[in-house]
Amino acid sequence: MRVLLTGASGFIGRAVVPMLLEAGVEVHALGRSPVDHAGVIDHPADLLAGVDRGMIEAIGASHLLHLAWEARPGFWAASENLDWVAASIGLVRAFVAGGGRRAVVAGSCAEYDWTGSGRLEEATSPIRPATLYGTAKASLHAVLAKAPPGLGLSLAWARIFFPYGPGERPERLLGSLLEAAHSGDVAKVSEGSQRRDFIHVEDVAAALVAILAAPVEGVVNVASGEATTVRRFVEIATQAAGSADRVAYGAIPTRPDDPPLIEGAIDRLLAETAYRPRFTLETGLADAVARFGVSPPTSD
């Protein structure tokens, strides 16, 4: 298997790379940032500046795992979301022209309608994104899903929920908690009644690699399958970091439009791939805290 991987230097991509290499896969990374991992064949490229079809065709990858997208603060409304739709279509077309036949593209739970109260199912839950980011992802899926059969493209669309883990940016929830724990500051959070489907980034990576290797096509949720309250997430993380007494709940107001529940059904992921989760929320947060550099408290 020769895999063309975009977003290899990103939060999820960094967890994907070693899993692909351990599986004996030939990994070709395509992106703006170099990949600091032995065994990866790097191809510097800025997809937003234009897809180099000749280079992609020359790589001749059999599989594509497309993770690259805008992820900086403000990405929900960033105009770059529009550019990524066009760039992604060009990437897939060049991949197919080079002989590629199996593609897994990262979607998002933000494509779904978040105003409901039940679990989000791939086949039955409505697509009604509330953000430009979610709209761009949903639009890209709609286009790729209608690709002509003559292309011979096997496509799986991985709708990723709420990843967390080591290396998380400080503006994200866990990153902000661990930065505060490390510096001795008080972590400011909402009152935390919202329920979210959190999943360790290495479980996300394992799921993506399993989807890539399986014959499954269409939409597949990548989630834990069980939502927990934000407050419980914060409690577990700060207890592991020894900073549970330095959290200000309610210091950040809960937005009136903040969905009360976002939880993904993962029946398809478990039934149609070899993926099995490694982490519970407790073990996953303990792992993230330990690898951030904050030591868990000891009893005496």
ZASEDO-43032 format. One record per atom (N, C-alpha, C, O): residue in one letter; x, y, z. Coordinates in steps of 0.02 Angstrom, whole numbers, padded with zeros to 5 digits, always signed. Layout:
AXYZ;...
// end
This chain:
M+00042-00060+00000;M+00000+00000+00000;M+00044+00062+00000;M+00089+00068+00042;R+00033+00107-00046;R+00067+00171-00049;R+00016+00225-00035;R-00032+00234-00073;V+00025+00262+00021;V-00025+00310+00043;V-00001+00381+00033;V+00055+00398+00053;L-00042+00422+00003;L-00032+00494-00002;L-00070+00525+00056;L-00131+00519+00061;L-00033+00558+00101;L-00062+00584+00163;L-00055+00660+00164;L+00001+00686+00158;T-00110+00696+00172;T-00108+00767+00182;T-00123+00782+00256;T-00156+00742+00290;G-00098+00839+00279;G-00109+00856+00350;G-00067+00814+00397;G-00085+00807+00455;A-00011+00787+00373;A+00030+00742+00414;A+00061+00777+00474;A+00077+00744+00524;S+00071+00843+00470;S+00102+00879+00526;S+00049+00908+00573;S+00067+00942+00621;G-00014+00896+00560;G-00068+00921+00602;G-00081+00878+00663;G-00048+00827+00673;F-00129+00899+00702;F-00146+00865+00765;F-00162+00791+00755;F-00135+00748+00789;I-00206+00777+00707;I-00224+00707+00693;I-00171+00673+00652;I-00155+00615+00664;G-00144+00709+00603;G-00094+00680+00558;G-00033+00653+00595;G-00006+00601+00577;R-00011+00689+00648;R+00048+00666+00686;R+00035+00599+00720;R+00082+00561+00731;A-00027+00585+00736;A-00044+00521+00766;A-00053+00466+00713;A-00043+00407+00727;V-00072+00486+00652;V-00083+00438+00598;V-00017+00410+00572;V-00012+00351+00558;V+00033+00454+00564;V+00096+00435+00531;V+00127+00372+00561;V+00140+00325+00523;P+00139+00368+00627;P+00171+00307+00653;P+00129+00245+00644;P+00156+00190+00637;M+00063+00252+00645;M+00020+00193+00637;M+00025+00166+00565;M+00026+00106+00555;L+00028+00211+00517;L+00037+00188+00448;L+00104+00154+00439;L+00109+00102+00406;L+00157+00184+00467;L+00223+00155+00460;L+00228+00087+00494;L+00259+00041+00468;E+00197+00081+00552;E+00197+00017+00588;E+00161-00037+00548;E+00176-00096+00556;A+00114-00017+00507;A+00077-00065+00465;A+00114-00082+00401;A+00089-00120+00360;G+00175-00055+00394;G+00215-00070+00335;G+00195-00032+00273;G+00210-00053+00217;V+00161+00025+00283;V+00137+00064+00227;V+00191+00113+00204;V+00228+00140+00245;E+00195+00124+00139;E+00239+00176+00111;E+00202+00242+00114;E+00151+00251+00081;V+00227+00289+00155;V+00192+00351+00168;V+00224+00409+00131;V+00283+00424+00139;H+00184+00443+00089;H+00205+00503+00054;H+00165+00561+00083;H+00104+00565+00074;A+00199+00607+00117;A+00166+00664+00149;A+00168+00725+00103;A+00220+00743+00076;L+00110+00756+00094;L+00103+00813+00050;L+00078+00872+00092;L+00023+00869+00118;G+00119+00925+00097;G+00097+00982+00137;G+00149+01036+00143;G+00205+01030+00118;R+00129+01090+00176;R+00172+01149+00183;R+00226+01139+00235;R+00281+01167+00229;S+00211+01099+00287;S+00260+01090+00341;S+00294+01022+00334;S+00261+00972+00320;P+00360+01020+00343;P+00395+00956+00338;P+00375+00909+00394;P+00357+00930+00449;V+00377+00844+00380;V+00359+00793+00429;V+00423+00765+00459;V+00464+00735+00425;D+00430+00775+00524;D+00491+00754+00559;D+00481+00683+00585;D+00475+00672+00645;H+00481+00636+00539;H+00471+00565+00558;H+00508+00521+00508;H+00495+00523+00448;A+00555+00481+00534;A+00593+00437+00490;A+00546+00389+00454;A+00499+00362+00483;G+00560+00379+00390;G+00520+00333+00350;G+00467+00366+00307;G+00439+00335+00263;V+00453+00430+00320;V+00404+00467+00281;V+00438+00501+00222;V+00490+00532+00230;I+00409+00495+00164;I+00435+00528+00104;I+00398+00594+00097;I+00338+00596+00085;D+00436+00649+00104;D+00406+00716+00107;D+00401+00747+00038;D+00447+00743-00002;H+00344+00779+00024;H+00334+00815-00039;H+00307+00884-00021;H+00247+00893-00013;P+00352+00934-00015;P+00330+01002+00003;P+00281+01029-00049;P+00294+01027-00109;A+00224+01054-00025;A+00173+01080-00071;A+00123+01121-00032;A+00107+01105+00025;D+00097+01172-00064;D+00043+01212-00036;D-00019+01200-00079;D-00025+01229-00133;L-00064+01159-00055;L-00122+01141-00095;L-00166+01202-00111;L-00199+01204-00162;L-00165+01252-00067;L-00207+01311-00078;L-00177+01356-00132;L-00212+01399-00159;A-00114+01345-00148;A-00082+01384-00201;A-00091+01351-00269;A-00071+01379-00320;G-00120+01291-00269;G-00130+01255-00331;G-00105+01184-00325;G-00051+01172-00298;V-00143+01138-00350;V-00125+01067-00347;V-00077+01051-00404;V-00092+01062-00462;D-00019+01024-00386;D+00031+01003-00435;D+00012+00933-00459;D+00034+00883-00431;R-00029+00930-00511;R-00054+00865-00534;R+00002+00819-00556;R-00001+00759-00544;G+00052+00848-00589;G+00107+00806-00612;G+00143+00771-00555;G+00159+00712-00560;M+00156+00807-00500;M+00189+00777-00443;M+00147+00723-00411;M+00172+00669-00395;I+00082+00737-00402;I+00037+00688-00370;I+00030+00626-00414;I+00030+00570-00389;E+00023+00637-00478;E+00018+00579-00523;E+00082+00538-00523;E+00080+00476-00527;A+00140+00572-00517;A+00204+00537-00516;A+00213+00495-00453;A+00245+00443-00455;I+00185+00517-00398;I+00189+00478-00336;I+00156+00410-00345;I+00180+00359-00321;G+00100+00410-00381;G+00066+00347-00397;G+00039+00310-00336;G+00044+00249-00332;A+00011+00348-00289;A-00015+00317-00228;A-00077+00275-00243;A-00117+00292-00285;S-00083+00220-00207;S-00142+00177-00213;S-00198+00202-00169;S-00257+00192-00184;H-00180+00236-00113;H-00228+00259-00063;H-00215+00333-00047;H-00158+00356-00047;L-00269+00368-00032;L-00264+00438-00011;L-00299+00446+00056;L-00356+00423+00065;L-00265+00478+00104;L-00295+00497+00167;L-00287+00573+00172;L-00233+00599+00184;H-00343+00608+00163;H-00342+00681+00157;H-00367+00712+00223;H-00427+00711+00237;L-00320+00739+00261;L-00336+00770+00326;L-00328+00846+00325;L-00356+00880+00368;A-00289+00872+00279;A-00272+00943+00280;A-00334+00988+00273;A-00378+00975+00232;W-00335+01040+00315;W-00390+01090+00313;W-00370+01147+00358;W-00322+01141+00397;E-00406+01201+00355;E-00395+01257+00399;E-00413+01239+00471;E-00468+01215+00483;A-00366+01249+00518;A-00379+01229+00588;A-00357+01281+00638;A-00359+01269+00698;R-00337+01339+00615;R-00315+01392+00661;R-00376+01424+00695;R-00432+01415+00672;P-00364+01461+00750;P-00420+01495+00783;P-00461+01536+00734;P-00433+01572+00692;G-00527+01530+00739;G-00571+01564+00692;G-00588+01524+00631;G-00620+01549+00584;F-00568+01460+00630;F-00578+01419+00570;F-00652+01408+00555;F-00670+01394+00497;W-00695+01413+00605;W-00766+01400+00592;W-00795+01446+00538;W-00839+01426+00500;A-00769+01508+00535;A-00796+01556+00487;A-00744+01580+00437;A-00756+01627+00399;A-00685+01548+00435;A-00630+01571+00392;A-00647+01562+00318;A-00674+01510+00298;S-00630+01612+00278;S-00643+01607+00206;S-00602+01552+00173;S-00620+01528+00119;E-00547+01531+00205;E-00507+01477+00177;E-00545+01412+00170;E-00525+01368+00132;N-00600+01405+00207;N-00641+01345+00199;N-00663+01337+00127;N-00667+01281+00102;L-00678+01392+00094;L-00699+01389+00024;L-00641+01366-00021;L-00651+01327-00067;D-00581+01390-00005;D-00523+01371-00044;D-00508+01296-00036;D-00486+01263-00083;W-00520+01270+00024;W-00506+01200+00036;W-00553+01153-00003;W-00534+01098-00021;V-00614+01176-00015;V-00659+01135-00055;V-00630+01126-00125;V-00626+01070-00151;A-00610+01182-00156;A-00583+01178-00224;A-00517+01139-00225;A-00507+01097-00270;A-00473+01152-00176;A-00409+01117-00174;A-00419+01042-00165;A-00382+01002-00194;S-00467+01023-00124;S-00479+00952-00111;S-00505+00915-00172;S-00486+00858-00185;I-00548+00948-00210;I-00573+00918-00272;I-00515+00908-00321;I-00509+00856-00352;G-00472+00959-00327;G-00414+00952-00371;G-00367+00897-00348;G-00340+00861-00390;L-00358+00891-00283;L-00315+00838-00256;L-00342+00769-00274;L-00304+00726-00297;V-00406+00758-00263;V-00436+00693-00277;V-00431+00676-00352;V-00417+00620-00370;R-00443+00725-00393;R-00439+00713-00466;R-00368+00694-00486;R-00359+00650-00528;A-00318+00728-00458;A-00249+00712-00474;A-00230+00643-00448;A-00194+00606-00481;F-00255+00626-00389;F-00242+00560-00359;F-00270+00505-00404;F-00236+00455-00416;V-00331+00514-00428;V-00361+00464-00472;V-00323+00459-00538;V-00313+00405-00565;A-00302+00517-00564;A-00265+00517-00627;A-00199+00480-00621;A-00173+00453-00670;G-00171+00478-00560;G-00109+00442-00548;G-00119+00369-00532;G-00071+00334-00514;G-00180+00344-00539;G-00194+00273-00527;G-00224+00258-00460;G-00237+00199-00444;G-00236+00309-00419;G-00266+00297-00353;G-00338+00275-00357;G-00376+00297-00400;R-00356+00231-00312;R-00424+00203-00314;R-00461+00204-00247;R-00522+00195-00246;R-00426+00216-00192;R-00458+00214-00126;R-00442+00278-00088;R-00383+00293-00076;A-00493+00317-00070;A-00483+00380-00035;A-00525+00383+00028;A-00583+00364+00028;V-00494+00408+00081;V-00530+00423+00143;V-00519+00497+00157;V-00462+00520+00162;V-00573+00534+00163;V-00570+00607+00172;V-00600+00624+00240;V-00652+00597+00259;A-00567+00669+00276;A-00591+00689+00342;A-00648+00738+00336;A-00640+00793+00310;G-00706+00717+00360;G-00763+00761+00367;G-00768+00784+00439;G-00720+00781+00476;S-00827+00807+00459;S-00836+00834+00526;S-00907+00823+00550;S-00955+00823+00511;C-00913+00815+00616;C-00980+00812+00645;C-01017+00878+00637;C-01078+00881+00646;A-00980+00932+00620;A-01011+00997+00609;A-01055+00998+00547;A-01090+01047+00535;E-01053+00945+00507;E-01097+00941+00449;E-01170+00927+00470;E-01217+00944+00434;Y-01178+00895+00528;Y-01245+00875+00550;Y-01285+00934+00577;Y-01258+00988+00591;D-01350+00923+00583;D-01394+00969+00617;D-01385+00958+00692;D-01399+00904+00718;W-01361+01009+00727;W-01346+01003+00799;W-01405+01023+00843;W-01399+01024+00904;T-01462+01039+00813;T-01518+01063+00854;T-01561+01006+00881;T-01605+01018+00922;G-01548+00945+00859;G-01587+00888+00883;G-01564+00866+00952;G-01520+00896+00982;S-01594+00813+00977;S-01579+00789+01044;S-01553+00717+01046;S-01539+00690+01099;G-01548+00686+00987;G-01528+00616+00987;G-01457+00606+00961;G-01422+00654+00944;R-01437+00542+00957;R-01372+00525+00930;R-01371+00537+00855;R-01422+00529+00821;L-01314+00555+00830;L-01307+00571+00759;L-01289+00508+00720;L-01236+00478+00732;E-01333+00489+00674;E-01324+00428+00634;E-01306+00447+00562;E-01333+00495+00535;E-01260+00409+00533;E-01237+00425+00465;E-01293+00427+00414;E-01296+00471+00371;A-01338+00379+00417;A-01388+00371+00364;A-01452+00411+00376;A-01488+00426+00328;T-01466+00429+00438;T-01532+00458+00452;T-01530+00529+00480;T-01580+00565+00474;S-01475+00550+00510;S-01473+00617+00541;S-01466+00670+00486;S-01426+00662+00441;P-01505+00723+00491;P-01503+00774+00438;P-01438+00812+00436;P-01405+00823+00487;I-01419+00833+00375;I-01361+00875+00365;I-01385+00947+00361;I-01419+00967+00314;R-01366+00985+00412;R-01387+01055+00415;R-01335+01094+00454;R-01347+01113+00511;P-01276+01105+00425;P-01221+01138+00461;P-01238+01209+00480;P-01272+01245+00444;A-01213+01230+00539;A-01226+01297+00564;A-01167+01344+00552;A-01172+01403+00568;T-01112+01319+00524;T-01052+01359+00514;T-01027+01352+00442;T-01046+01306+00406;L-00984+01399+00422;L-00954+01394+00356;L-00910+01333+00351;L-00908+01299+00299;Y-00875+01317+00404;Y-00832+01258+00405;Y-00873+01195+00391;Y-00856+01155+00348;G-00927+01186+00429;G-00970+01128+00419;G-01001+01127+00350;G-01008+01073+00320;T-01020+01186+00325;T-01050+01190+00258;T-01000+01170+00205;T-01017+01135+00157;A-00938+01193+00212;A-00886+01177+00164;A-00872+01102+00163;A-00865+01071+00110;K-00868+01072+00222;K-00856+01000+00226;K-00914+00962+00194;K-00903+00915+00155;A-00975+00981+00211;A-01033+00947+00184;A-01037+00955+00108;A-01057+00908+00073;S-01019+01013+00083;S-01020+01025+00011;S-00969+00982-00025;S-00982+00955-00078;L-00909+00977+00004;L-00858+00935-00026;L-00880+00862-00029;L-00871+00828-00079;H-00910+00839+00025;H-00935+00769+00025;H-00988+00759-00028;H-00987+00709-00063;A-01034+00807-00034;A-01087+00801-00084;A-01059+00795-00154;A-01084+00757-00195;V-01006+00834-00168;V-00976+00832-00235;V-00939+00766-00246;V-00948+00733-00297;L-00897+00747-00198;L-00857+00686-00207;L-00901+00623-00209;L-00885+00575-00244;A-00955+00625-00171;A-01000+00566-00171;A-01034+00556-00237;A-01058+00501-00252;K-01037+00608-00278;K-01068+00603-00344;K-01017+00592-00400;K-01033+00599-00459;A-00955+00576-00380;A-00903+00565-00431;A-00926+00511-00480;A-00955+00461-00459;P-00912+00521-00544;P-00934+00472-00594;P-00907+00402-00579;P-00849+00395-00561;P-00948+00350-00586;P-00924+00281-00574;P-00864+00263-00616;P-00823+00221-00596;G-00858+00295-00674;G-00802+00279-00717;G-00734+00297-00688;G-00683+00272-00711;L-00733+00340-00636;L-00669+00356-00603;L-00641+00296-00565;L-00581+00291-00554;G-00686+00251-00546;G-00663+00192-00509;G-00640+00209-00438;G-00598+00174-00411;L-00667+00263-00409;L-00645+00285-00343;L-00688+00255-00287;L-00749+00262-00287;S-00655+00221-00241;S-00688+00197-00180;S-00678+00251-00127;S-00621+00264-00107;L-00732+00282-00103;L-00728+00339-00058;L-00761+00325+00008;L-00818+00301+00011;A-00725+00339+00062;A-00754+00339+00129;A-00746+00409+00158;A-00694+00440+00151;W-00799+00432+00191;W-00800+00499+00219;W-00803+00493+00295;W-00854+00471+00322;A-00749+00511+00330;A-00744+00502+00402;A-00767+00565+00439;A-00732+00615+00439;R-00826+00562+00469;R-00851+00620+00507;R-00823+00617+00578;R-00847+00579+00620;I-00773+00659+00591;I-00738+00659+00654;I-00773+00704+00705;I-00796+00759+00688;F-00778+00680+00767;F-00812+00718+00818;F-00763+00763+00857;F-00735+00808+00827;F-00751+00753+00920;F-00712+00800+00960;F-00647+00768+00986;F-00645+00741+01041;P-00594+00772+00946;P-00531+00742+00967;P-00495+00783+01020;P-00500+00845+01021;Y-00461+00749+01064;Y-00419+00782+01114;Y-00356+00739+01121;Y-00354+00682+01097;G-00305+00766+01154;G-00246+00725+01165;G-00183+00766+01171;G-00185+00827+01171;P-00126+00732+01177;P-00062+00767+01184;P-00046+00808+01122;P-00061+00788+01066;G-00016+00866+01134;G+00000+00910+01078;G-00057+00955+01058;G-00054+00988+01006;E-00110+00956+01098;E-00167+00998+01081;E-00151+01072+01091;E-00115+01091+01137;R-00177+01112+01046;R-00163+01184+01050;R-00193+01215+01113;R-00245+01192+01137;P-00161+01268+01139;P-00185+01298+01202;P-00252+01332+01197;P-00284+01344+01248;E-00275+01347+01136;E-00341+01379+01131;E-00398+01328+01131;E-00456+01347+01135;R-00381+01264+01127;R-00432+01212+01132;R-00444+01195+01205;R-00406+01216+01248;L-00498+01158+01219;L-00518+01147+01289;L-00463+01114+01330;L-00441+01142+01380;L-00441+01055+01310;L-00390+01021+01350;L-00325+01060+01352;L-00293+01066+01404;G-00306+01088+01295;G-00245+01127+01293;G-00247+01185+01341;G-00197+01199+01375;S-00303+01219+01346;S-00309+01276+01392;S-00306+01253+01464;S-00277+01287+01506;L-00335+01195+01480;L-00333+01169+01548;L-00262+01151+01569;L-00241+01166+01624;L-00225+01119+01523;L-00158+01098+01540;L-00109+01156+01540;L-00061+01155+01579;E-00119+01206+01498;E-00078+01266+01501;E-00088+01301+01569;E-00039+01323+01599;A-00150+01305+01592;A-00164+01336+01656;A-00133+01296+01713;A-00105+01324+01760;A-00139+01230+01710;A-00109+01187+01761;A-00034+01195+01763;A-00004+01197+01817;H-00003+01201+01705;H+00069+01207+01700;H+00094+01273+01728;H+00147+01277+01760;S+00055+01326+01716;S+00076+01393+01738;S+00051+01411+01807;S+00074+01461+01836;G+00005+01372+01835;G-00023+01388+01900;G-00082+01435+01898;G-00106+01458+01950;D-00106+01450+01838;D-00163+01496+01830;D-00229+01461+01843;D-00232+01399+01847;V-00281+01500+01850;V-00349+01474+01855;V-00376+01462+01785;V-00373+01507+01743;A-00403+01403+01773;A-00433+01388+01708;A-00505+01413+01707;A-00544+01395+01751;K-00521+01453+01658;K-00589+01481+01652;K-00628+01441+01601;K-00607+01435+01543;V-00685+01413+01622;V-00726+01372+01578;V-00799+01391+01587;V-00816+01430+01631;S-00842+01362+01546;S-00914+01372+01553;S-00939+01330+01612;S-00901+01294+01643;E-01004+01334+01625;E-01031+01292+01679;E-01031+01218+01661;E-01033+01175+01705;G-01027+01202+01596;G-01009+01135+01574;G-01063+01084+01570;G-01049+01024+01575;S-01125+01104+01561;S-01179+01054+01556;S-01184+01024+01486;S-01216+00972+01477;Q-01153+01056+01436;Q-01155+01030+01368;Q-01122+00961+01366;Q-01071+00949+01398;R-01152+00916+01327;R-01124+00849+01320;R-01093+00842+01251;R-01124+00857+01200;R-01030+00818+01250;R-00993+00812+01188;R-00962+00742+01184;R-00947+00710+01234;D-00954+00720+01122;D-00924+00655+01109;D-00849+00664+01098;D-00826+00676+01042;F-00811+00658+01153;F-00739+00667+01150;F-00706+00601+01133;F-00728+00547+01155;I-00652+00604+01093;I-00615+00544+01074;I-00541+00560+01071;I-00521+00611+01043;H-00500+00516+01100;H-00428+00526+01101;H-00402+00528+01029;H-00424+00490+00987;V-00354+00573+01016;V-00329+00582+00948;V-00299+00518+00920;V-00301+00507+00859;E-00270+00476+00963;E-00241+00414+00937;E-00295+00362+00920;E-00284+00319+00878;D-00352+00366+00952;D-00409+00326+00931;D-00437+00351+00865;D-00458+00311+00823;V-00437+00417+00856;V-00457+00444+00791;V-00411+00418+00736;V-00434+00395+00684;A-00346+00421+00749;A-00297+00398+00700;A-00306+00324+00685;A-00303+00303+00627;A-00316+00284+00737;A-00326+00212+00726;A-00388+00198+00685;A-00389+00153+00643;A-00441+00237+00698;A-00503+00228+00660;A-00492+00246+00587;A-00516+00210+00543;L-00456+00299+00573;L-00443+00320+00504;L-00402+00268+00467;L-00416+00252+00409;V-00351+00241+00500;V-00310+00189+00468;V-00352+00127+00455;V-00344+00095+00403;A-00396+00109+00502;A-00439+00051+00492;A-00489+00062+00435;A-00502+00016+00396;I-00516+00122+00429;I-00562+00137+00374;I-00525+00134+00308;I-00552+00108+00259;L-00464+00159+00307;L-00424+00159+00245;L-00413+00088+00220;L-00413+00075+00160;A-00404+00041+00266;A-00389-00028+00248;A-00451-00070+00235;A-00446-00125+00207;A-00509-00045+00253;A-00571-00083+00246;A-00606-00065+00180;A-00591-00015+00149;P-00654-00107+00159;P-00692-00092+00098;P-00751-00045+00110;P-00789-00031+00063;V-00759-00021+00170;V-00817+00021+00187;V-00816+00085+00145;V-00764+00115+00134;E-00875+00104+00120;E-00883+00165+00081;E-00938+00209+00110;E-00980+00185+00148;G-00937+00272+00091;G-00987+00319+00117;G-00966+00348+00184;G-00907+00347+00202;V-01015+00374+00220;V-01001+00410+00283;V-00991+00361+00340;V-01030+00314+00349;V-00939+00373+00380;V-00926+00334+00440;V-00909+00383+00496;V-00862+00422+00491;N-00948+00381+00550;N-00933+00423+00607;N-00870+00399+00642;N-00860+00339+00651;V-00827+00446+00662;V-00768+00430+00702;V-00777+00466+00769;V-00766+00526+00775;A-00799+00429+00819;A-00817+00456+00883;A-00808+00402+00936;A-00789+00346+00920;S-00822+00420+00999;S-00819+00369+01052;S-00885+00333+01058;S-00888+00277+01085;G-00939+00365+01034;G-01005+00336+01040;G-01039+00352+01105;G-01095+00329+01117;E-01006+00392+01148;E-01036+00408+01213;E-01017+00478+01232;E-00958+00493+01245;A-01066+00522+01236;A-01053+00591+01255;A-01046+00598+01330;A-01076+00560+01368;T-01006+00646+01351;T-00999+00662+01422;T-01005+00737+01429;T-00995+00774+01381;T-01021+00761+01488;T-01027+00833+01498;T-00957+00865+01495;T-00907+00835+01514;V-00956+00926+01471;V-00893+00963+01471;V-00865+00969+01542;V-00805+00966+01552;R-00910+00979+01590;R-00887+00985+01659;R-00852+00921+01682;R-00800+00924+01715;R-00879+00863+01664;R-00847+00800+01684;R-00779+00793+01650;R-00731+00770+01681;F-00775+00813+01587;F-00711+00812+01551;F-00660+00855+01588;F-00603+00834+01599;V-00681+00915+01608;V-00636+00961+01643;V-00616+00932+01710;V-00558+00936+01730;E-00663+00903+01746;E-00648+00874+01812;E-00596+00819+01807;E-00548+00817+01847;I-00604+00774+01759;I-00557+00718+01751;I-00488+00744+01732;I-00438+00721+01759;A-00486+00791+01685;A-00422+00817+01661;A-00385+00855+01716;A-00325+00844+01726;T-00420+00898+01751;T-00386+00939+01802;T-00368+00897+01864;T-00319+00912+01897;Q-00406+00846+01878;Q-00387+00802+01933;Q-00323+00765+01916;Q-00278+00759+01957;A-00318+00741+01854;A-00257+00708+01832;A-00197+00755+01832;A-00141+00734+01844;A-00210+00819+01818;A-00156+00868+01815;A-00141+00900+01883;A-00094+00940+01889;G-00179+00882+01933;G-00168+00911+01999;G-00191+00983+02005;G-00164+01020+02047;S-00239+01004+01965;S-00261+01074+01965;S-00336+01081+01973;S-00365+01132+01953;A-00368+01031+02002;A-00441+01031+02007;A-00467+01089+02050;A-00525+01109+02044;D-00424+01116+02093;D-00445+01172+02136;D-00434+01239+02103;D-00445+01292+02134;R-00412+01238+02041;R-00398+01302+02005;R-00440+01304+01941;R-00413+01317+01887;V-00505+01292+01947;V-00551+01295+01891;V-00608+01341+01909;V-00640+01333+01961;A-00623+01390+01866;A-00678+01436+01877;A-00735+01417+01830;A-00737+01439+01772;Y-00781+01375+01854;Y-00839+01355+01814;Y-00887+01413+01807;Y-00902+01447+01856;G-00911+01424+01746;G-00958+01479+01734;G-00924+01545+01719;G-00958+01594+01706;A-00857+01546+01720;A-00821+01608+01705;A-00829+01628+01631;A-00824+01686+01614;I-00841+01578+01589;I-00855+01590+01518;I-00929+01576+01508;I-00951+01520+01520;P-00969+01624+01485;P-01041+01612+01477;P-01054+01559+01424;P-01020+01555+01373;T-01105+01519+01436;T-01127+01471+01387;T-01168+01507+01334;T-01216+01543+01350;R-01150+01498+01271;R-01186+01531+01217;R-01258+01505+01213;R-01270+01445+01223;P-01306+01548+01200;P-01376+01526+01195;P-01387+01473+01141;P-01432+01431+01147;D-01346+01475+01088;D-01354+01427+01033;D-01308+01367+01040;D-01303+01327+00993;D-01276+01359+01098;D-01230+01303+01107;D-01271+01239+01112;D-01312+01233+01158;P-01261+01190+01068;P-01301+01129+01069;P-01293+01091+01135;P-01237+01084+01159;P-01347+01066+01164;P-01342+01030+01227;P-01310+00961+01220;P-01280+00936+01267;L-01315+00930+01160;L-01289+00862+01151;L-01263+00853+01080;L-01298+00868+01031;I-01202+00828+01075;I-01174+00808+01011;I-01140+00740+01022;I-01086+00736+01052;E-01172+00688+00998;E-01148+00619+01010;E-01155+00579+00946;E-01207+00582+00912;G-01104+00541+00930;G-01105+00503+00868;G-01116+00429+00877;G-01088+00399+00922;A-01158+00400+00835;A-01166+00327+00833;A-01107+00298+00796;A-01087+00323+00743;I-01077+00244+00824;I-01018+00214+00792;I-01029+00141+00774;I-00981+00102+00768;D-01092+00121+00765;D-01106+00052+00746;D-01071+00032+00682;D-01045-00023+00676;R-01072+00077+00634;R-01042+00062+00569;R-00966+00054+00575;R-00936+00009+00546;L-00935+00099+00611;L-00862+00097+00621;L-00841+00030+00652;L-00792+00000+00630;L-00878+00007+00702;L-00860-00055+00737;L-00878-00117+00696;L-00842-00167+00699;A-00932-00113+00658;A-00955-00172+00621;A-00917-00183+00556;A-00909-00241+00534;E-00894-00129+00523;E-00867-00135+00456;E-00792-00123+00450;E-00764-00125+00396;T-00759-00111+00507;T-00687-00105+00507;T-00659-00144+00566;T-00696-00170+00608;A-00592-00149+00568;A-00559-00185+00623;A-00546-00140+00682;A-00514-00162+00730;Y-00569-00078+00680;Y-00555-00031+00734;Y-00586-00051+00800;Y-00644-00071+00803;R-00547-00045+00854;R-00571-00051+00922;R-00537+00003+00963;R-00476+00011+00958;P-00575+00041+01003;P-00544+00095+01041;P-00493+00071+01092;P-00501+00017+01121;R-00442+00110+01102;R-00391+00094+01151;R-00405+00129+01217;R-00390+00102+01271;F-00434+00189+01214;F-00440+00231+01273;F-00512+00239+01297;F-00558+00242+01256;T-00521+00242+01362;T-00581+00270+01392;T-00568+00344+01402;T-00512+00367+01391;L-00618+00382+01422;L-00606+00453+01435;L-00555+00462+01491;L-00512+00505+01487;E-00560+00420+01542;E-00515+00426+01599;E-00443+00409+01579;E-00397+00446+01595;T-00433+00353+01544;T-00365+00334+01526;T-00337+00380+01471;T-00277+00393+01469;G-00382+00404+01428;G-00359+00450+01376;G-00336+00516+01403;G-00285+00543+01381;L-00373+00544+01451;L-00352+00607+01481;L-00290+00599+01524;L-00247+00643+01525;A-00284+00542+01558;A-00223+00529+01596;A-00163+00526+01550;A-00110+00551+01567;D-00171+00494+01493;D-00118+00490+01443;D-00099+00560+01418;D-00040+00577+01415;A-00148+00600+01402;A-00135+00667+01376;A-00099+00710+01427;A-00053+00747+01410;V-00121+00705+01490;V-00089+00744+01543;V-00016+00723+01553;V+00028+00765+01558;A-00005+00658+01555;A+00063+00633+01565;A+00109+00654+01510;A+00168+00669+01522;R+00085+00655+01449;R+00127+00671+01391;R+00133+00746+01379;R+00174+00768+01339;F+00091+00785+01414;F+00098+00858+01410;F+00157+00882+01452;F+00188+00933+01437;G+00172+00843+01505;G+00227+00863+01548;G+00204+00883+01618;G+00245+00903+01659;V+00138+00879+01631;V+00112+00893+01698;V+00104+00828+01734;V+00069+00783+01710;S+00136+00820+01790;S+00134+00757+01827;S+00068+00750+01865;S+00047+00798+01897;P+00036+00692+01861;P-00024+00680+01901;P-00007+00684+01975;P+00049+00670+01995;P-00055+00703+02017;P-00042+00708+02089;P-00029+00640+02119;P-00055+00589+02095;T+00012+00638+02171;T+00025+00576+02207;T-00008+00578+02275;T-00013+00632+02305;S-00030+00521+02300;S-00061+00518+02367;S-00007+00506+02418;S+00042+00471+02405;D-00015+00535+02478;D+00035+00525+02531;D+00000+00517+02598;D+00033+00507+02649;
// end
